[in-house]
Amino acid sequence: MEKVTHSAHVHFSFGSYHDYDDFHAVPMQACLLLLGRPWEFDLDVAHHGRSNKYSFMNNGNNIVLLPLTPAEIVKYEKKRHANALDKS
């Protein structure tokens, strides 16, 4: 198990849903942001295992987070790589 190297208060958004939370930073290559059990508990989030969706209520709106498709991941990674090249 990796050790926590840093902590940060991070603002994040998914479409119209905006939130912030405290995150621990650990070395990993799996994802950019990993929302965990404290976030799920605080918002009463339901994880739907087969579809891998997360749903919860926020300000009277039902929010559903969906996983990216493989094509969406490729598109995102290409855009991220192009942005990194533009900044260098």
URFEN-V589808 format. One record per helix or strand. SS is the DSSP state (h for helix, s for strand). FROM is the first residue (numbers start at 1). LEN is the number of residues. If there is no record, write none. Layout:
BEGIN
SS:FROM:LEN
SS:FROM:LEN
END
This chain:
BEGIN
s:6:9
s:17:9
h:37:7
s:46:3
s:53:6
s:61:5
h:70:18
END
